[in-house]
Amino acid sequence: MMQFVSATEAKQTLATVIDKAQLEPVVIRQQDRDVAVIMSIEDYQRLTQANIQEFQQFRENMGRKAQERGLTEDKLNELLAIDEP
């Protein structure tokens, strides 16, 4: 569950919002739109680490598929080469 606060309330009670963010993310709303999230550093690190691991797995899967289909480093360099005038 996330907590929601207005941008005005967040400005006026930043210390309280930071304390709340240690327990769960706090969504900042401005003019009935979600505009930001404040979260604990632990949540942020967990989120970014998960994204890095997911990207690395994706990269490994794509590399394996490309290799299975015969893509070599030379072919890749040829495909990526920029034509010079």
PDB file with one MODEL, atoms N, CA, C and O in Angstrom:
MODEL        1
ATOM      1  N   MET A   1       0.843  -1.193   0.000  1.00  0.00           N
ATOM      2  CA  MET A   1       0.000   0.000   0.000  1.00  0.00           C
ATOM      3  C   MET A   1       0.876   1.239   0.000  1.00  0.00           C
ATOM      4  O   MET A   1       1.891   1.296   0.693  1.00  0.00           O
ATOM      5  N   MET A   2       0.481   2.213  -0.770  1.00  0.00           N
ATOM      6  CA  MET A   2       1.216   3.473  -0.827  1.00  0.00           C
ATOM      7  C   MET A   2       0.386   4.579  -0.209  1.00  0.00           C
ATOM      8  O   MET A   2      -0.845   4.550  -0.199  1.00  0.00           O
ATOM      9  N   GLN A   3       1.115   5.551   0.303  1.00  0.00           N
ATOM     10  CA  GLN A   3       0.457   6.737   0.828  1.00  0.00           C
ATOM     11  C   GLN A   3       0.515   7.829  -0.242  1.00  0.00           C
ATOM     12  O   GLN A   3       1.427   7.854  -1.069  1.00  0.00           O
ATOM     13  N   PHE A   4      -0.462   8.722  -0.214  1.00  0.00           N
ATOM     14  CA  PHE A   4      -0.539   9.827  -1.162  1.00  0.00           C
ATOM     15  C   PHE A   4      -0.579  11.129  -0.375  1.00  0.00           C
ATOM     16  O   PHE A   4      -1.298  11.243   0.618  1.00  0.00           O
ATOM     17  N   VAL A   5       0.198  12.110  -0.826  1.00  0.00           N
ATOM     18  CA  VAL A   5       0.150  13.444  -0.226  1.00  0.00           C
ATOM     19  C   VAL A   5       0.175  14.461  -1.354  1.00  0.00           C
ATOM     20  O   VAL A   5       0.686  14.189  -2.441  1.00  0.00           O
ATOM     21  N   SER A   6      -0.373  15.612  -1.090  1.00  0.00           N
ATOM     22  CA  SER A   6      -0.344  16.677  -2.086  1.00  0.00           C
ATOM     23  C   SER A   6       1.053  17.294  -2.110  1.00  0.00           C
ATOM     24  O   SER A   6       1.818  17.170  -1.153  1.00  0.00           O
ATOM     25  N   ALA A   7       1.367  17.950  -3.202  1.00  0.00           N
ATOM     26  CA  ALA A   7       2.659  18.615  -3.305  1.00  0.00           C
ATOM     27  C   ALA A   7       2.801  19.678  -2.227  1.00  0.00           C
ATOM     28  O   ALA A   7       3.879  19.854  -1.660  1.00  0.00           O
ATOM     29  N   THR A   8       1.730  20.375  -1.947  1.00  0.00           N
ATOM     30  CA  THR A   8       1.756  21.406  -0.901  1.00  0.00           C
ATOM     31  C   THR A   8       2.054  20.781   0.457  1.00  0.00           C
ATOM     32  O   THR A   8       2.897  21.278   1.203  1.00  0.00           O
ATOM     33  N   GLU A   9       1.360  19.689   0.776  1.00  0.00           N
ATOM     34  CA  GLU A   9       1.598  19.002   2.046  1.00  0.00           C
ATOM     35  C   GLU A   9       3.027  18.471   2.107  1.00  0.00           C
ATOM     36  O   GLU A   9       3.660  18.532   3.161  1.00  0.00           O
ATOM     37  N   ALA A  10       3.538  17.957   1.006  1.00  0.00           N
ATOM     38  CA  ALA A  10       4.903  17.440   0.983  1.00  0.00           C
ATOM     39  C   ALA A  10       5.901  18.558   1.284  1.00  0.00           C
ATOM     40  O   ALA A  10       6.859  18.351   2.029  1.00  0.00           O
ATOM     41  N   LYS A  11       5.680  19.738   0.708  1.00  0.00           N
ATOM     42  CA  LYS A  11       6.569  20.869   0.970  1.00  0.00           C
ATOM     43  C   LYS A  11       6.519  21.283   2.437  1.00  0.00           C
ATOM     44  O   LYS A  11       7.549  21.564   3.050  1.00  0.00           O
ATOM     45  N   GLN A  12       5.311  21.316   2.990  1.00  0.00           N
ATOM     46  CA  GLN A  12       5.137  21.807   4.353  1.00  0.00           C
ATOM     47  C   GLN A  12       5.580  20.798   5.408  1.00  0.00           C
ATOM     48  O   GLN A  12       5.946  21.182   6.519  1.00  0.00           O
ATOM     49  N   THR A  13       5.549  19.527   5.069  1.00  0.00           N
ATOM     50  CA  THR A  13       5.851  18.488   6.072  1.00  0.00           C
ATOM     51  C   THR A  13       6.892  17.491   5.548  1.00  0.00           C
ATOM     52  O   THR A  13       6.751  16.283   5.735  1.00  0.00           O
ATOM     53  N   LEU A  14       7.928  18.004   4.896  1.00  0.00           N
ATOM     54  CA  LEU A  14       8.913  17.135   4.263  1.00  0.00           C
ATOM     55  C   LEU A  14       9.511  16.116   5.232  1.00  0.00           C
ATOM     56  O   LEU A  14       9.661  14.949   4.868  1.00  0.00           O
ATOM     57  N   ALA A  15       9.850  16.517   6.431  1.00  0.00           N
ATOM     58  CA  ALA A  15      10.440  15.587   7.398  1.00  0.00           C
ATOM     59  C   ALA A  15       9.494  14.430   7.701  1.00  0.00           C
ATOM     60  O   ALA A  15       9.926  13.282   7.807  1.00  0.00           O
ATOM     61  N   THR A  16       8.213  14.730   7.838  1.00  0.00           N
ATOM     62  CA  THR A  16       7.215  13.686   8.092  1.00  0.00           C
ATOM     63  C   THR A  16       7.077  12.762   6.886  1.00  0.00           C
ATOM     64  O   THR A  16       6.978  11.545   7.039  1.00  0.00           O
ATOM     65  N   VAL A  17       7.071  13.339   5.693  1.00  0.00           N
ATOM     66  CA  VAL A  17       6.965  12.542   4.475  1.00  0.00           C
ATOM     67  C   VAL A  17       8.170  11.602   4.358  1.00  0.00           C
ATOM     68  O   VAL A  17       8.014  10.437   3.992  1.00  0.00           O
ATOM     69  N   ILE A  18       9.357  12.100   4.667  1.00  0.00           N
ATOM     70  CA  ILE A  18      10.558  11.259   4.630  1.00  0.00           C
ATOM     71  C   ILE A  18      10.438  10.123   5.636  1.00  0.00           C
ATOM     72  O   ILE A  18      10.808   8.989   5.333  1.00  0.00           O
ATOM     73  N   ASP A  19       9.932  10.410   6.811  1.00  0.00           N
ATOM     74  CA  ASP A  19       9.730   9.350   7.815  1.00  0.00           C
ATOM     75  C   ASP A  19       8.745   8.300   7.301  1.00  0.00           C
ATOM     76  O   ASP A  19       8.984   7.101   7.450  1.00  0.00           O
ATOM     77  N   LYS A  20       7.648   8.740   6.702  1.00  0.00           N
ATOM     78  CA  LYS A  20       6.655   7.805   6.154  1.00  0.00           C
ATOM     79  C   LYS A  20       7.269   6.941   5.049  1.00  0.00           C
ATOM     80  O   LYS A  20       6.951   5.758   4.924  1.00  0.00           O
ATOM     81  N   ALA A  21       8.153   7.549   4.249  1.00  0.00           N
ATOM     82  CA  ALA A  21       8.767   6.839   3.122  1.00  0.00           C
ATOM     83  C   ALA A  21       9.682   5.707   3.580  1.00  0.00           C
ATOM     84  O   ALA A  21      10.005   4.815   2.796  1.00  0.00           O
ATOM     85  N   GLN A  22      10.097   5.739   4.834  1.00  0.00           N
ATOM     86  CA  GLN A  22      10.912   4.641   5.349  1.00  0.00           C
ATOM     87  C   GLN A  22      10.081   3.376   5.515  1.00  0.00           C
ATOM     88  O   GLN A  22      10.628   2.273   5.551  1.00  0.00           O
ATOM     89  N   LEU A  23       8.780   3.526   5.615  1.00  0.00           N
ATOM     90  CA  LEU A  23       7.877   2.386   5.807  1.00  0.00           C
ATOM     91  C   LEU A  23       7.252   1.923   4.499  1.00  0.00           C
ATOM     92  O   LEU A  23       7.057   0.727   4.286  1.00  0.00           O
ATOM     93  N   GLU A  24       6.939   2.877   3.621  1.00  0.00           N
ATOM     94  CA  GLU A  24       6.341   2.560   2.330  1.00  0.00           C
ATOM     95  C   GLU A  24       6.474   3.774   1.415  1.00  0.00           C
ATOM     96  O   GLU A  24       6.592   4.901   1.897  1.00  0.00           O
ATOM     97  N   PRO A  25       6.454   3.556   0.104  1.00  0.00           N
ATOM     98  CA  PRO A  25       6.565   4.694  -0.810  1.00  0.00           C
ATOM     99  C   PRO A  25       5.440   5.710  -0.598  1.00  0.00           C
ATOM    100  O   PRO A  25       4.315   5.352  -0.250  1.00  0.00           O
ATOM    101  N   VAL A  26       5.771   6.971  -0.814  1.00  0.00           N
ATOM    102  CA  VAL A  26       4.804   8.057  -0.687  1.00  0.00           C
ATOM    103  C   VAL A  26       4.693   8.733  -2.058  1.00  0.00           C
ATOM    104  O   VAL A  26       5.685   9.213  -2.608  1.00  0.00           O
ATOM    105  N   VAL A  27       3.489   8.762  -2.591  1.00  0.00           N
ATOM    106  CA  VAL A  27       3.242   9.379  -3.895  1.00  0.00           C
ATOM    107  C   VAL A  27       2.867  10.840  -3.685  1.00  0.00           C
ATOM    108  O   VAL A  27       2.006  11.164  -2.867  1.00  0.00           O
ATOM    109  N   ILE A  28       3.525  11.713  -4.437  1.00  0.00           N
ATOM    110  CA  ILE A  28       3.240  13.145  -4.376  1.00  0.00           C
ATOM    111  C   ILE A  28       2.272  13.462  -5.514  1.00  0.00           C
ATOM    112  O   ILE A  28       2.535  13.146  -6.674  1.00  0.00           O
ATOM    113  N   ARG A  29       1.156  14.088  -5.167  1.00  0.00           N
ATOM    114  CA  ARG A  29       0.133  14.435  -6.166  1.00  0.00           C
ATOM    115  C   ARG A  29       0.082  15.944  -6.325  1.00  0.00           C
ATOM    116  O   ARG A  29       0.180  16.697  -5.357  1.00  0.00           O
ATOM    117  N   GLN A  30      -0.075  16.362  -7.569  1.00  0.00           N
ATOM    118  CA  GLN A  30      -0.198  17.790  -7.871  1.00  0.00           C
ATOM    119  C   GLN A  30      -1.291  17.945  -8.910  1.00  0.00           C
ATOM    120  O   GLN A  30      -1.212  17.361  -9.990  1.00  0.00           O
ATOM    121  N   GLN A  31      -2.287  18.712  -8.599  1.00  0.00           N
ATOM    122  CA  GLN A  31      -3.435  18.937  -9.482  1.00  0.00           C
ATOM    123  C   GLN A  31      -4.035  17.608  -9.957  1.00  0.00           C
ATOM    124  O   GLN A  31      -4.257  17.399 -11.149  1.00  0.00           O
ATOM    125  N   ASP A  32      -4.287  16.724  -8.998  1.00  0.00           N
ATOM    126  CA  ASP A  32      -4.901  15.416  -9.251  1.00  0.00           C
ATOM    127  C   ASP A  32      -4.085  14.503 -10.168  1.00  0.00           C
ATOM    128  O   ASP A  32      -4.640  13.627 -10.831  1.00  0.00           O
ATOM    129  N   ARG A  33      -2.774  14.710 -10.202  1.00  0.00           N
ATOM    130  CA  ARG A  33      -1.889  13.827 -10.974  1.00  0.00           C
ATOM    131  C   ARG A  33      -0.756  13.349 -10.075  1.00  0.00           C
ATOM    132  O   ARG A  33      -0.241  14.109  -9.255  1.00  0.00           O
ATOM    133  N   ASP A  34      -0.375  12.099 -10.232  1.00  0.00           N
ATOM    134  CA  ASP A  34       0.800  11.584  -9.531  1.00  0.00           C
ATOM    135  C   ASP A  34       2.028  12.130 -10.243  1.00  0.00           C
ATOM    136  O   ASP A  34       2.194  11.922 -11.445  1.00  0.00           O
ATOM    137  N   VAL A  35       2.903  12.837  -9.499  1.00  0.00           N
ATOM    138  CA  VAL A  35       4.047  13.482 -10.134  1.00  0.00           C
ATOM    139  C   VAL A  35       5.401  12.996  -9.626  1.00  0.00           C
ATOM    140  O   VAL A  35       6.419  13.208 -10.285  1.00  0.00           O
ATOM    141  N   ALA A  36       5.423  12.353  -8.474  1.00  0.00           N
ATOM    142  CA  ALA A  36       6.700  11.896  -7.915  1.00  0.00           C
ATOM    143  C   ALA A  36       6.441  10.845  -6.843  1.00  0.00           C
ATOM    144  O   ALA A  36       5.329  10.694  -6.338  1.00  0.00           O
ATOM    145  N   VAL A  37       7.510  10.127  -6.518  1.00  0.00           N
ATOM    146  CA  VAL A  37       7.444   9.140  -5.443  1.00  0.00           C
ATOM    147  C   VAL A  37       8.668   9.327  -4.560  1.00  0.00           C
ATOM    148  O   VAL A  37       9.786   9.473  -5.054  1.00  0.00           O
ATOM    149  N   ILE A  38       8.451   9.322  -3.273  1.00  0.00           N
ATOM    150  CA  ILE A  38       9.552   9.328  -2.320  1.00  0.00           C
ATOM    151  C   ILE A  38       9.564   7.948  -1.686  1.00  0.00           C
ATOM    152  O   ILE A  38       8.539   7.457  -1.212  1.00  0.00           O
ATOM    153  N   MET A  39      10.750   7.324  -1.685  1.00  0.00           N
ATOM    154  CA  MET A  39      10.867   5.982  -1.108  1.00  0.00           C
ATOM    155  C   MET A  39      12.170   5.878  -0.330  1.00  0.00           C
ATOM    156  O   MET A  39      13.063   6.713  -0.469  1.00  0.00           O
ATOM    157  N   SER A  40      12.259   4.858   0.477  1.00  0.00           N
ATOM    158  CA  SER A  40      13.477   4.650   1.250  1.00  0.00           C
ATOM    159  C   SER A  40      14.615   4.293   0.301  1.00  0.00           C
ATOM    160  O   SER A  40      14.387   3.796  -0.802  1.00  0.00           O
ATOM    161  N   ILE A  41      15.818   4.547   0.735  1.00  0.00           N
ATOM    162  CA  ILE A  41      16.976   4.216  -0.084  1.00  0.00           C
ATOM    163  C   ILE A  41      17.060   2.703  -0.300  1.00  0.00           C
ATOM    164  O   ILE A  41      17.509   2.249  -1.352  1.00  0.00           O
ATOM    165  N   GLU A  42      16.630   1.929   0.689  1.00  0.00           N
ATOM    166  CA  GLU A  42      16.636   0.472   0.553  1.00  0.00           C
ATOM    167  C   GLU A  42      15.698   0.026  -0.569  1.00  0.00           C
ATOM    168  O   GLU A  42      16.052  -0.836  -1.373  1.00  0.00           O
ATOM    169  N   ASP A  43      14.500   0.617  -0.619  1.00  0.00           N
ATOM    170  CA  ASP A  43      13.558   0.294  -1.701  1.00  0.00           C
ATOM    171  C   ASP A  43      14.129   0.701  -3.054  1.00  0.00           C
ATOM    172  O   ASP A  43      14.006  -0.036  -4.032  1.00  0.00           O
ATOM    173  N   TYR A  44      14.750   1.866  -3.110  1.00  0.00           N
ATOM    174  CA  TYR A  44      15.332   2.351  -4.353  1.00  0.00           C
ATOM    175  C   TYR A  44      16.442   1.411  -4.826  1.00  0.00           C
ATOM    176  O   TYR A  44      16.486   1.044  -6.000  1.00  0.00           O
ATOM    177  N   GLN A  45      17.333   1.023  -3.919  1.00  0.00           N
ATOM    178  CA  GLN A  45      18.434   0.130  -4.287  1.00  0.00           C
ATOM    179  C   GLN A  45      17.912  -1.232  -4.744  1.00  0.00           C
ATOM    180  O   GLN A  45      18.426  -1.807  -5.703  1.00  0.00           O
ATOM    181  N   ARG A  46      16.909  -1.735  -4.067  1.00  0.00           N
ATOM    182  CA  ARG A  46      16.307  -3.017  -4.451  1.00  0.00           C
ATOM    183  C   ARG A  46      15.699  -2.915  -5.854  1.00  0.00           C
ATOM    184  O   ARG A  46      15.851  -3.827  -6.667  1.00  0.00           O
ATOM    185  N   LEU A  47      15.029  -1.834  -6.126  1.00  0.00           N
ATOM    186  CA  LEU A  47      14.399  -1.612  -7.428  1.00  0.00           C
ATOM    187  C   LEU A  47      15.435  -1.490  -8.539  1.00  0.00           C
ATOM    188  O   LEU A  47      15.301  -2.127  -9.584  1.00  0.00           O
ATOM    189  N   THR A  48      16.461  -0.681  -8.324  1.00  0.00           N
ATOM    190  CA  THR A  48      17.467  -0.509  -9.364  1.00  0.00           C
ATOM    191  C   THR A  48      18.267  -1.789  -9.581  1.00  0.00           C
ATOM    192  O   THR A  48      18.621  -2.105 -10.717  1.00  0.00           O
ATOM    193  N   GLN A  49      18.557  -2.531  -8.517  1.00  0.00           N
ATOM    194  CA  GLN A  49      19.286  -3.790  -8.667  1.00  0.00           C
ATOM    195  C   GLN A  49      18.453  -4.795  -9.455  1.00  0.00           C
ATOM    196  O   GLN A  49      18.989  -5.521 -10.293  1.00  0.00           O
ATOM    197  N   ALA A  50      17.163  -4.843  -9.200  1.00  0.00           N
ATOM    198  CA  ALA A  50      16.274  -5.747  -9.943  1.00  0.00           C
ATOM    199  C   ALA A  50      16.273  -5.379 -11.423  1.00  0.00           C
ATOM    200  O   ALA A  50      16.284  -6.265 -12.278  1.00  0.00           O
ATOM    201  N   ASN A  51      16.261  -4.089 -11.737  1.00  0.00           N
ATOM    202  CA  ASN A  51      16.281  -3.642 -13.135  1.00  0.00           C
ATOM    203  C   ASN A  51      17.592  -4.027 -13.816  1.00  0.00           C
ATOM    204  O   ASN A  51      17.590  -4.439 -14.977  1.00  0.00           O
ATOM    205  N   ILE A  52      18.697  -3.897 -13.110  1.00  0.00           N
ATOM    206  CA  ILE A  52      20.000  -4.260 -13.674  1.00  0.00           C
ATOM    207  C   ILE A  52      20.041  -5.750 -13.968  1.00  0.00           C
ATOM    208  O   ILE A  52      20.478  -6.161 -15.043  1.00  0.00           O
ATOM    209  N   GLN A  53      19.587  -6.562 -13.019  1.00  0.00           N
ATOM    210  CA  GLN A  53      19.582  -8.010 -13.215  1.00  0.00           C
ATOM    211  C   GLN A  53      18.670  -8.409 -14.373  1.00  0.00           C
ATOM    212  O   GLN A  53      19.019  -9.283 -15.166  1.00  0.00           O
ATOM    213  N   GLU A  54      17.518  -7.777 -14.472  1.00  0.00           N
ATOM    214  CA  GLU A  54      16.588  -8.068 -15.566  1.00  0.00           C
ATOM    215  C   GLU A  54      17.204  -7.707 -16.909  1.00  0.00           C
ATOM    216  O   GLU A  54      17.073  -8.461 -17.873  1.00  0.00           O
ATOM    217  N   PHE A  55      17.874  -6.562 -16.984  1.00  0.00           N
ATOM    218  CA  PHE A  55      18.518  -6.155 -18.227  1.00  0.00           C
ATOM    219  C   PHE A  55      19.646  -7.117 -18.605  1.00  0.00           C
ATOM    220  O   PHE A  55      19.789  -7.480 -19.773  1.00  0.00           O
ATOM    221  N   GLN A  56      20.441  -7.526 -17.623  1.00  0.00           N
ATOM    222  CA  GLN A  56      21.532  -8.456 -17.911  1.00  0.00           C
ATOM    223  C   GLN A  56      20.992  -9.783 -18.436  1.00  0.00           C
ATOM    224  O   GLN A  56      21.566 -10.364 -19.357  1.00  0.00           O
ATOM    225  N   GLN A  57      19.907 -10.260 -17.865  1.00  0.00           N
ATOM    226  CA  GLN A  57      19.294 -11.496 -18.336  1.00  0.00           C
ATOM    227  C   GLN A  57      18.768 -11.328 -19.760  1.00  0.00           C
ATOM    228  O   GLN A  57      18.936 -12.218 -20.594  1.00  0.00           O
ATOM    229  N   PHE A  58      18.137 -10.200 -20.038  1.00  0.00           N
ATOM    230  CA  PHE A  58      17.642  -9.912 -21.377  1.00  0.00           C
ATOM    231  C   PHE A  58      18.796  -9.900 -22.377  1.00  0.00           C
ATOM    232  O   PHE A  58      18.708 -10.499 -23.448  1.00  0.00           O
ATOM    233  N   ARG A  59      19.876  -9.214 -22.014  1.00  0.00           N
ATOM    234  CA  ARG A  59      21.043  -9.119 -22.884  1.00  0.00           C
ATOM    235  C   ARG A  59      21.632 -10.501 -23.174  1.00  0.00           C
ATOM    236  O   ARG A  59      21.979 -10.800 -24.317  1.00  0.00           O
ATOM    237  N   GLU A  60      21.745 -11.334 -22.156  1.00  0.00           N
ATOM    238  CA  GLU A  60      22.273 -12.685 -22.344  1.00  0.00           C
ATOM    239  C   GLU A  60      21.363 -13.510 -23.254  1.00  0.00           C
ATOM    240  O   GLU A  60      21.847 -14.240 -24.119  1.00  0.00           O
ATOM    241  N   ASN A  61      20.062 -13.398 -23.064  1.00  0.00           N
ATOM    242  CA  ASN A  61      19.108 -14.132 -23.912  1.00  0.00           C
ATOM    243  C   ASN A  61      19.205 -13.681 -25.365  1.00  0.00           C
ATOM    244  O   ASN A  61      19.206 -14.514 -26.271  1.00  0.00           O
ATOM    245  N   MET A  62      19.288 -12.372 -25.598  1.00  0.00           N
ATOM    246  CA  MET A  62      19.389 -11.858 -26.966  1.00  0.00           C
ATOM    247  C   MET A  62      20.709 -12.279 -27.605  1.00  0.00           C
ATOM    248  O   MET A  62      20.743 -12.638 -28.783  1.00  0.00           O
ATOM    249  N   GLY A  63      21.782 -12.238 -26.842  1.00  0.00           N
ATOM    250  CA  GLY A  63      23.073 -12.664 -27.363  1.00  0.00           C
ATOM    251  C   GLY A  63      23.070 -14.130 -27.756  1.00  0.00           C
ATOM    252  O   GLY A  63      23.619 -14.505 -28.792  1.00  0.00           O
ATOM    253  N   ARG A  64      22.453 -14.950 -26.932  1.00  0.00           N
ATOM    254  CA  ARG A  64      22.363 -16.386 -27.211  1.00  0.00           C
ATOM    255  C   ARG A  64      21.524 -16.641 -28.468  1.00  0.00           C
ATOM    256  O   ARG A  64      21.905 -17.443 -29.321  1.00  0.00           O
ATOM    257  N   LYS A  65      20.389 -15.959 -28.578  1.00  0.00           N
ATOM    258  CA  LYS A  65      19.539 -16.125 -29.758  1.00  0.00           C
ATOM    259  C   LYS A  65      20.251 -15.667 -31.028  1.00  0.00           C
ATOM    260  O   LYS A  65      20.158 -16.323 -32.065  1.00  0.00           O
ATOM    261  N   ALA A  66      20.956 -14.549 -30.946  1.00  0.00           N
ATOM    262  CA  ALA A  66      21.679 -14.035 -32.108  1.00  0.00           C
ATOM    263  C   ALA A  66      22.764 -15.021 -32.529  1.00  0.00           C
ATOM    264  O   ALA A  66      22.952 -15.276 -33.719  1.00  0.00           O
ATOM    265  N   GLN A  67      23.466 -15.566 -31.563  1.00  0.00           N
ATOM    266  CA  GLN A  67      24.524 -16.528 -31.869  1.00  0.00           C
ATOM    267  C   GLN A  67      23.941 -17.798 -32.488  1.00  0.00           C
ATOM    268  O   GLN A  67      24.506 -18.343 -33.436  1.00  0.00           O
ATOM    269  N   GLU A  68      22.817 -18.268 -31.955  1.00  0.00           N
ATOM    270  CA  GLU A  68      22.153 -19.453 -32.505  1.00  0.00           C
ATOM    271  C   GLU A  68      21.726 -19.235 -33.951  1.00  0.00           C
ATOM    272  O   GLU A  68      21.666 -20.184 -34.733  1.00  0.00           O
ATOM    273  N   ARG A  69      21.432 -17.994 -34.308  1.00  0.00           N
ATOM    274  CA  ARG A  69      20.977 -17.673 -35.671  1.00  0.00           C
ATOM    275  C   ARG A  69      22.125 -17.266 -36.587  1.00  0.00           C
ATOM    276  O   ARG A  69      21.904 -16.838 -37.720  1.00  0.00           O
ATOM    277  N   GLY A  70      23.344 -17.401 -36.093  1.00  0.00           N
ATOM    278  CA  GLY A  70      24.510 -17.181 -36.940  1.00  0.00           C
ATOM    279  C   GLY A  70      25.086 -15.778 -36.938  1.00  0.00           C
ATOM    280  O   GLY A  70      25.929 -15.465 -37.779  1.00  0.00           O
ATOM    281  N   LEU A  71      24.662 -14.929 -36.026  1.00  0.00           N
ATOM    282  CA  LEU A  71      25.211 -13.583 -35.978  1.00  0.00           C
ATOM    283  C   LEU A  71      26.593 -13.634 -35.336  1.00  0.00           C
ATOM    284  O   LEU A  71      26.746 -14.079 -34.199  1.00  0.00           O
ATOM    285  N   THR A  72      27.587 -13.176 -36.075  1.00  0.00           N
ATOM    286  CA  THR A  72      28.951 -13.123 -35.550  1.00  0.00           C
ATOM    287  C   THR A  72      29.300 -11.674 -35.251  1.00  0.00           C
ATOM    288  O   THR A  72      28.568 -10.756 -35.620  1.00  0.00           O
ATOM    289  N   GLU A  73      30.419 -11.483 -34.580  1.00  0.00           N
ATOM    290  CA  GLU A  73      30.852 -10.122 -34.278  1.00  0.00           C
ATOM    291  C   GLU A  73      31.155  -9.360 -35.567  1.00  0.00           C
ATOM    292  O   GLU A  73      30.867  -8.167 -35.668  1.00  0.00           O
ATOM    293  N   ASP A  74      31.740 -10.051 -36.556  1.00  0.00           N
ATOM    294  CA  ASP A  74      32.031  -9.401 -37.841  1.00  0.00           C
ATOM    295  C   ASP A  74      30.741  -8.962 -38.539  1.00  0.00           C
ATOM    296  O   ASP A  74      30.669  -7.855 -39.072  1.00  0.00           O
ATOM    297  N   LYS A  75      29.727  -9.826 -38.534  1.00  0.00           N
ATOM    298  CA  LYS A  75      28.448  -9.467 -39.162  1.00  0.00           C
ATOM    299  C   LYS A  75      27.799  -8.296 -38.432  1.00  0.00           C
ATOM    300  O   LYS A  75      27.239  -7.394 -39.055  1.00  0.00           O
ATOM    301  N   LEU A  76      27.881  -8.323 -37.120  1.00  0.00           N
ATOM    302  CA  LEU A  76      27.303  -7.234 -36.332  1.00  0.00           C
ATOM    303  C   LEU A  76      28.014  -5.912 -36.641  1.00  0.00           C
ATOM    304  O   LEU A  76      27.365  -4.883 -36.825  1.00  0.00           O
ATOM    305  N   ASN A  77      29.334  -5.945 -36.695  1.00  0.00           N
ATOM    306  CA  ASN A  77      30.094  -4.724 -37.024  1.00  0.00           C
ATOM    307  C   ASN A  77      29.727  -4.221 -38.414  1.00  0.00           C
ATOM    308  O   ASN A  77      29.625  -3.014 -38.632  1.00  0.00           O
ATOM    309  N   GLU A  78      29.533  -5.125 -39.337  1.00  0.00           N
ATOM    310  CA  GLU A  78      29.132  -4.743 -40.694  1.00  0.00           C
ATOM    311  C   GLU A  78      27.765  -4.077 -40.686  1.00  0.00           C
ATOM    312  O   GLU A  78      27.554  -3.074 -41.367  1.00  0.00           O
ATOM    313  N   LEU A  79      26.833  -4.637 -39.911  1.00  0.00           N
ATOM    314  CA  LEU A  79      25.484  -4.069 -39.831  1.00  0.00           C
ATOM    315  C   LEU A  79      25.491  -2.683 -39.173  1.00  0.00           C
ATOM    316  O   LEU A  79      24.698  -1.810 -39.523  1.00  0.00           O
ATOM    317  N   LEU A  80      26.392  -2.508 -38.226  1.00  0.00           N
ATOM    318  CA  LEU A  80      26.421  -1.247 -37.478  1.00  0.00           C
ATOM    319  C   LEU A  80      27.324  -0.189 -38.103  1.00  0.00           C
ATOM    320  O   LEU A  80      27.329   0.963 -37.670  1.00  0.00           O
ATOM    321  N   ALA A  81      28.081  -0.577 -39.113  1.00  0.00           N
ATOM    322  CA  ALA A  81      29.015   0.358 -39.740  1.00  0.00           C
ATOM    323  C   ALA A  81      28.254   1.542 -40.349  1.00  0.00           C
ATOM    324  O   ALA A  81      27.188   1.387 -40.944  1.00  0.00           O
ATOM    325  N   ILE A  82      28.832   2.699 -40.178  1.00  0.00           N
ATOM    326  CA  ILE A  82      28.257   3.921 -40.757  1.00  0.00           C
ATOM    327  C   ILE A  82      28.967   4.181 -42.074  1.00  0.00           C
ATOM    328  O   ILE A  82      30.196   4.224 -42.128  1.00  0.00           O
ATOM    329  N   ASP A  83      28.196   4.352 -43.124  1.00  0.00           N
ATOM    330  CA  ASP A  83      28.781   4.629 -44.436  1.00  0.00           C
ATOM    331  C   ASP A  83      29.440   5.996 -44.414  1.00  0.00           C
ATOM    332  O   ASP A  83      28.847   6.987 -43.988  1.00  0.00           O
ATOM    333  N   GLU A  84      30.683   6.025 -44.883  1.00  0.00           N
ATOM    334  CA  GLU A  84      31.397   7.309 -44.959  1.00  0.00           C
ATOM    335  C   GLU A  84      31.279   7.838 -46.375  1.00  0.00           C
ATOM    336  O   GLU A  84      31.335   7.063 -47.330  1.00  0.00           O
ATOM    337  N   PRO A  85      31.116   9.146 -46.527  1.00  0.00           N
ATOM    338  CA  PRO A  85      30.969   9.739 -47.872  1.00  0.00           C
ATOM    339  C   PRO A  85      32.256   9.651 -48.662  1.00  0.00           C
ATOM    340  O   PRO A  85      32.309  10.099 -49.807  1.00  0.00           O
TER     341      PRO A  85
ENDMDL
END
